[in-house]
């Protein structure tokens, strides 16, 4: 599977969101491919965006929290929906 095509699909999903307050979950092989393509970087997130309890976590393009969801197919992804 071509990682460029998948990142274009993810980027299209991101652009359709009304805010940047969401996360992305991906399957195992996709997570590895995104990391190898340097699309996953560390970013600092905090509890509910308040600044409390800052933590460095993996982030797609260094902005959107991303994690491996073992229930998804290896090359599947889901972009969350902002709550605000």
DSSP file (Angstrom, degrees, kcal/mol; ACC not computed):
  #  RESIDUE AA STRUCTURE BP1 BP2  ACC     N-H-->O    O-->H-N    N-H-->O    O-->H-N    TCO  KAPPA ALPHA  PHI   PSI    X-CA   Y-CA   Z-CA
    1    1 A X              0   0    0      0, 0.0     2,-0.5     0, 0.0     3,-0.0   0.000 360.0 360.0 360.0 135.7    0.0    0.0    0.0
    2    2 A X     >  -     0   0    0      1,-0.2     4,-1.6     2,-0.0     3,-0.3  -0.636 360.0-155.8 -81.6 121.9    1.4    3.4   -0.9
    3    3 A X  H  > S+     0   0    0     -2,-0.5     4,-2.7     1,-0.2     5,-0.2   0.821  91.7  61.1 -65.5 -31.4    1.9    5.6    2.1
    4    4 A X  H  > S+     0   0    0      1,-0.2     4,-1.9     2,-0.2    -1,-0.2   0.908 104.6  48.3 -63.0 -41.2    1.6    8.8    0.0
    5    5 A X  H  > S+     0   0    0     -3,-0.3     4,-1.8     2,-0.2    -1,-0.2   0.911 112.7  48.2 -65.0 -42.5   -1.9    7.9   -1.0
    6    6 A X  H  X S+     0   0    0     -4,-1.6     4,-2.6     1,-0.2    -2,-0.2   0.914 109.8  51.2 -66.6 -42.4   -2.9    7.2    2.6
    7    7 A X  H  X S+     0   0    0     -4,-2.7     4,-2.8     1,-0.2    -1,-0.2   0.864 107.8  53.9 -65.0 -33.1   -1.4   10.4    3.9
    8    8 A X  H  X S+     0   0    0     -4,-1.9     4,-2.1    -5,-0.2    -1,-0.2   0.909 109.8  47.8 -63.2 -41.2   -3.3   12.3    1.3
    9    9 A X  H  X S+     0   0    0     -4,-1.8     4,-2.1     2,-0.2    -2,-0.2   0.915 113.0  47.5 -65.1 -43.5   -6.5   10.6    2.5
   10   10 A X  H  X S+     0   0    0     -4,-2.6     4,-2.5     1,-0.2    -2,-0.2   0.937 112.0  50.3 -62.5 -46.2   -5.7   11.4    6.1
   11   11 A X  H  X S+     0   0    0     -4,-2.8     4,-2.4     1,-0.2    -1,-0.2   0.877 108.7  52.5 -60.4 -38.4   -4.9   15.1    5.2
   12   12 A X  H  X S+     0   0    0     -4,-2.1     4,-1.0     2,-0.2    -1,-0.2   0.909 109.9  48.4 -63.7 -42.1   -8.2   15.4    3.4
   13   13 A X  H >< S+     0   0    0     -4,-2.1     3,-0.5     1,-0.2     4,-0.4   0.914 110.3  52.0 -62.6 -43.4  -10.0   14.1    6.4
   14   14 A X  H >< S+     0   0    0     -4,-2.5     3,-1.6     1,-0.2    -2,-0.2   0.919 106.6  53.2 -60.1 -44.8   -8.1   16.6    8.6
   15   15 A X  H 3< S+     0   0    0     -4,-2.4    -1,-0.2     1,-0.3    -2,-0.2   0.749 101.7  60.4 -64.0 -23.5   -9.0   19.5    6.4
   16   16 A X  T << S+     0   0    0     -4,-1.0    -1,-0.3    -3,-0.5    -2,-0.2   0.545  85.5 100.0 -82.2  -5.6  -12.7   18.6    6.6
   17   17 A X  S <  S-     0   0    0     -3,-1.6    64,-0.1    -4,-0.4     3,-0.0  -0.527  70.5-139.4 -84.1 149.3  -12.7   19.1   10.4
   18   18 A X  S    S+     0   0    0     -2,-0.2     2,-0.3    64,-0.1    -1,-0.1   0.618  84.3   9.9 -82.7 -14.2  -14.0   22.3   12.0
   19   19 A X  S    S-     0   0    0     -5,-0.1    63,-0.2     2,-0.0    -2,-0.0  -0.930  72.7-114.6-152.4 173.9  -11.3   22.5   14.6
   20   20 A X  S    S+     0   0    0     -2,-0.3     2,-1.3     1,-0.1    -6,-0.0   0.156  79.0 110.6-101.6  19.6   -8.0   20.8   15.4
   21   21 A X        +     0   0    0     43,-0.1    62,-0.6     2,-0.0     2,-0.3  -0.555  58.5  86.5 -94.7  69.1   -9.2   19.2   18.7
   22   22 A X        -     0   0    0     -2,-1.3    43,-0.5    60,-0.1     2,-0.2  -0.956  61.5-132.0-154.8 168.4   -9.2   15.6   17.7
   23   23 A X        -     0   0    0     -2,-0.3    57,-3.1    41,-0.1     2,-0.4  -0.718  13.0-131.9-121.0 174.8   -7.0   12.5   17.4
   24   24 A X  E     -aB  66  79A   0     41,-2.7    43,-2.0    -2,-0.2     2,-0.4  -0.994  12.9-161.6-130.1 132.3   -6.2    9.9   14.8
   25   25 A X  E     +aB  67  78A   0     53,-2.6    53,-2.5    -2,-0.4     2,-0.3  -0.940  14.7 179.9-115.9 143.1   -6.2    6.2   15.3
   26   26 A X  E     -aB  68  77A   0     41,-2.3    43,-2.8    -2,-0.4    51,-0.2  -0.923  28.7-102.2-138.1 158.0   -4.4    3.8   12.9
   27   27 A X     >  -     0   0    0     49,-2.4     4,-2.3    -2,-0.3    47,-0.2  -0.275  44.6 -98.8 -74.2 168.1   -3.7    0.2   12.4
   28   28 A X  H  > S+     0   0    0     44,-0.4     4,-2.0     1,-0.2     5,-0.2   0.898 118.7  44.1 -59.7 -50.1   -0.4   -1.4   13.2
   29   29 A X  H  > S+     0   0    0      1,-0.2     4,-2.5     2,-0.2    -1,-0.2   0.878 114.1  51.7 -66.1 -36.7    1.3   -1.5    9.8
   30   30 A X  H  > S+     0   0    0     44,-2.6     4,-2.8     2,-0.2     5,-0.2   0.904 107.2  53.0 -66.0 -40.4    0.1    2.0    9.0
   31   31 A X  H  X S+     0   0    0     -4,-2.3     4,-2.2    43,-0.3    -2,-0.2   0.934 111.2  46.4 -58.8 -46.3    1.5    3.3   12.2
   32   32 A X  H  X S+     0   0    0     -4,-2.0     4,-2.4     1,-0.2    -2,-0.2   0.927 113.2  48.8 -62.1 -45.8    4.9    1.8   11.4
   33   33 A X  H  X S+     0   0    0     -4,-2.5     4,-1.8     1,-0.2    -2,-0.2   0.889 111.0  50.1 -63.5 -40.0    4.8    3.2    7.8
   34   34 A X  H  <>S+     0   0    0     -4,-2.8     5,-2.8     2,-0.2     6,-0.7   0.893 110.8  49.9 -65.7 -38.8    3.9    6.7    9.0
   35   35 A X  H ><5S+     0   0    0     -4,-2.2     3,-1.4    -5,-0.2    -2,-0.2   0.918 110.9  48.9 -64.5 -43.1    6.7    6.6   11.5
   36   36 A X  H 3<5S+     0   0    0     -4,-2.4    -1,-0.2     1,-0.3    -2,-0.2   0.829 109.3  52.6 -65.7 -31.5    9.2    5.5    8.8
   37   37 A X  T 3<5S-     0   0    0     -4,-1.8    -1,-0.3    -5,-0.2    -2,-0.2   0.376 115.7-119.6 -83.5   4.4    7.9    8.3    6.5
   38   38 A X  T < 5S+     0   0    0     -3,-1.4    -3,-0.2    -5,-0.1    -2,-0.1   0.797  78.0 127.2  60.7  32.5    8.6   10.7    9.4
   39   39 A X      < +     0   0    0     -5,-2.8    22,-3.7    -6,-0.2     2,-0.6   0.558  58.0  72.3 -89.7 -11.2    4.9   11.8    9.6
   40   40 A X  E     +C   60   0B   0     -6,-0.7     2,-0.3    20,-0.2    20,-0.2  -0.927  61.3 160.3-109.6 123.0    4.8   11.0   13.3
   41   41 A X  E     -C   59   0B   0     18,-2.8    18,-2.9    -2,-0.6     2,-0.3  -0.843  43.2 -93.4-130.7 166.9    6.7   13.4   15.6
   42   42 A X  E     +C   58   0B   0     -2,-0.3     2,-0.3    16,-0.2    16,-0.2  -0.626  44.2 174.1 -82.1 143.0    6.5   14.1   19.3
   43   43 A X  E     -C   57   0B   0     14,-2.3    14,-2.9    -2,-0.3     2,-0.6  -0.976  32.3-112.5-143.7 155.3    4.2   16.9   20.5
   44   44 A X  E     +C   56   0B   0     -2,-0.3     2,-0.3    12,-0.2    12,-0.2  -0.805  35.8 177.1 -95.0 124.8    3.2   18.2   23.9
   45   45 A X  E     -C   55   0B   0     10,-2.8    10,-3.0    -2,-0.6     2,-0.3  -0.871   9.1-158.8-119.6 155.5   -0.4   17.7   24.9
   46   46 A X    >   -     0   0    0     -2,-0.3     3,-1.8     8,-0.2     2,-0.3  -0.877  38.9 -70.3-132.5 167.1   -2.1   18.6   28.2
   47   47 A X  G >  S-     0   0    0      5,-2.6     3,-2.3     1,-0.3     5,-0.5  -0.386 114.2 -22.1 -61.0 115.9   -5.2   17.5   30.1
   48   48 A X  G 3  S-     0   0    0     -2,-0.3    -1,-0.3     1,-0.3    -3,-0.0   0.724 115.5 -71.4  54.0  25.6   -8.2   18.9   28.1
   49   49 A X  G <  S+     0   0    0     -3,-1.8    -1,-0.3     3,-0.2    -2,-0.2   0.671 106.1 123.0  70.2  16.8   -5.9   21.5   26.6
   50   50 A X  S <  S-     0   0    0     -3,-2.3    -2,-0.1     2,-0.2     3,-0.1   0.629  82.4-113.4 -85.3 -14.0   -5.6   23.4   29.9
   51   51 A X  S >  S+     0   0    0      1,-0.4     3,-0.6    -4,-0.2     2,-0.2   0.252  76.3 130.2  95.4 -12.0   -1.8   23.2   30.1
   52   52 A X  T 3  S+     0   0    0     -5,-0.5    -5,-2.6     1,-0.2    -1,-0.4  -0.542  72.4   3.5 -77.5 140.9   -2.1   20.9   33.1
   53   53 A X  T 3  S-     0   0    0     -2,-0.2    -1,-0.2    -7,-0.2    -8,-0.1   0.914  83.4-155.1  54.9  54.1   -0.1   17.7   33.2
   54   54 A X    <   -     0   0    0     -3,-0.6     2,-0.4    -8,-0.1    -8,-0.2  -0.300  15.2-176.9 -61.8 141.7    1.8   18.3   29.9
   55   55 A X  E     -C   45   0B   0    -10,-3.0   -10,-2.8   -12,-0.0     2,-0.5  -0.999  27.4-126.3-142.5 135.7    3.0   15.1   28.2
   56   56 A X  E     +C   44   0B   0     -2,-0.4     2,-0.3   -12,-0.2   -12,-0.2  -0.743  42.8 165.1 -83.0 125.0    5.0   14.4   25.1
   57   57 A X  E     -C   43   0B   0    -14,-2.9   -14,-2.3    -2,-0.5     2,-0.1  -0.888  43.8 -81.3-135.4 162.6    3.1   12.0   22.9
   58   58 A X  E     -C   42   0B   0     -2,-0.3     8,-1.8   -16,-0.2     2,-0.4  -0.429  49.8-173.5 -66.6 141.3    3.2   10.8   19.2
   59   59 A X  E >   -CD  41  65B   0    -18,-2.9   -18,-2.8     6,-0.3     3,-1.6  -0.999  29.2-117.8-142.4 135.2    1.5   13.3   16.8
   60   60 A X  E >> S-CD  40  64B   0      4,-3.3     3,-2.1    -2,-0.4     4,-1.8  -0.587 105.7  -7.0 -69.7 126.0    0.7   13.1   13.1
   61   61 A X  T 34 S-     0   0    0    -22,-3.7    -1,-0.3    -2,-0.4   -21,-0.2   0.722 124.1 -73.8  53.9  23.6    2.7   16.0   11.5
   62   62 A X  T <4 S+     0   0    0     -3,-1.6    -1,-0.3   -23,-0.4   -18,-0.2   0.663 129.5  71.0  71.1  16.0    3.6   17.0   15.0
   63   63 A X  T <4 S+     0   0    0     -3,-2.1     2,-0.5     1,-0.3    -2,-0.2   0.680  80.6  57.8-131.1 -38.6    0.1   18.4   15.7
   64   64 A X  E  < S-D   60   0B   0     -4,-1.8    -4,-3.3   -43,-0.1    -1,-0.3  -0.893  82.4-114.6-111.2 124.0   -2.7   15.7   16.0
   65   65 A X  E     -D   59   0B   0     -2,-0.5   -41,-2.7   -43,-0.5     2,-0.4  -0.272  39.3-172.0 -54.2 132.8   -2.4   13.0   18.6
   66   66 A X  E     +a   24   0A   0     -8,-1.8     2,-0.3   -43,-0.2   -41,-0.2  -0.983   8.5 173.0-132.0 141.6   -2.1    9.6   16.9
   67   67 A X  E     -a   25   0A   0    -43,-2.0   -41,-2.3    -2,-0.4     2,-0.6  -0.993  36.1-106.3-147.8 157.0   -2.1    6.1   18.3
   68   68 A X  E     -a   26   0A   0     -2,-0.3     2,-0.7   -43,-0.2   -41,-0.2  -0.713  29.1-161.6 -82.3 120.2   -2.1    2.5   17.2
   69   69 A X    >   -     0   0    0    -43,-2.8     3,-1.6    -2,-0.6   -41,-0.2  -0.917   6.0-158.7-104.4 110.7   -5.6    1.0   17.7
   70   70 A X  T 3  S+     0   0    0     -2,-0.7    -1,-0.1     1,-0.3   -42,-0.1   0.634  88.0  64.3 -68.1 -13.0   -5.2   -2.8   17.7
   71   71 A X  T 3  S+     0   0    0      2,-0.1    -1,-0.3   -44,-0.0     2,-0.1   0.668  88.7  84.2 -83.0 -16.4   -8.9   -3.3   16.7
   72   72 A X  S <  S-     0   0    0     -3,-1.6   -44,-0.4   -46,-0.2   -46,-0.1  -0.490  93.0 -97.2 -81.4 154.8   -8.4   -1.6   13.3
   73   73 A X    >   -     0   0    0     -2,-0.1     3,-1.8   -46,-0.1   -46,-0.2  -0.312  45.3 -98.8 -63.2 157.3   -7.1   -3.4   10.3
   74   74 A X  T 3  S+     0   0    0      1,-0.3   -44,-2.6   -47,-0.2   -43,-0.3   0.789 121.9  30.6 -51.9 -35.0   -3.4   -3.0    9.7
   75   75 A X  T 3  S+     0   0    0    -46,-0.2    -1,-0.3   -45,-0.1     2,-0.2   0.231  98.6 108.4-111.7  12.8   -3.8   -0.2    7.0
   76   76 A X    <   -     0   0    0     -3,-1.8   -49,-2.4     2,-0.0     2,-0.3  -0.504  42.0-177.5 -89.2 159.1   -7.0    1.4    8.3
   77   77 A X  E     -B   26   0A   0    -51,-0.2     2,-0.4    -2,-0.2   -51,-0.2  -0.982  14.5-159.1-148.8 159.1   -7.4    4.7   10.0
   78   78 A X  E     -B   25   0A   0    -53,-2.5   -53,-2.6    -2,-0.3     2,-0.5  -0.982  10.2-150.8-140.4 130.0  -10.0    6.9   11.6
   79   79 A X  E     -B   24   0A   0     -2,-0.4   -55,-0.2   -55,-0.2    -2,-0.0  -0.880  27.6-124.2 -99.4 128.5   -9.8   10.7   12.1
   80   80 A X        -     0   0    0    -57,-3.1     2,-0.5    -2,-0.5   -58,-0.1  -0.037  15.1-117.6 -67.4 171.8  -11.8   11.8   15.1
   81   81 A X        -     0   0    0    -64,-0.1    -1,-0.1   -63,-0.0   -58,-0.1  -0.955  30.9-114.1-113.4 127.2  -14.5   14.5   15.2
   82   82 A X        -     0   0    0     -2,-0.5   -60,-0.1   -63,-0.2   -64,-0.1  -0.253  14.3-150.5 -58.9 145.4  -13.9   17.6   17.2
   83   83 A X              0   0    0    -62,-0.6    -1,-0.1     1,-0.1   -61,-0.1   0.527 360.0 360.0 -94.9  -7.6  -16.2   18.1   20.2
   84   84 A X              0   0    0    -63,-0.2    -1,-0.1     0, 0.0    -2,-0.1   0.406 360.0 360.0-120.0 360.0  -16.2   21.9   20.2
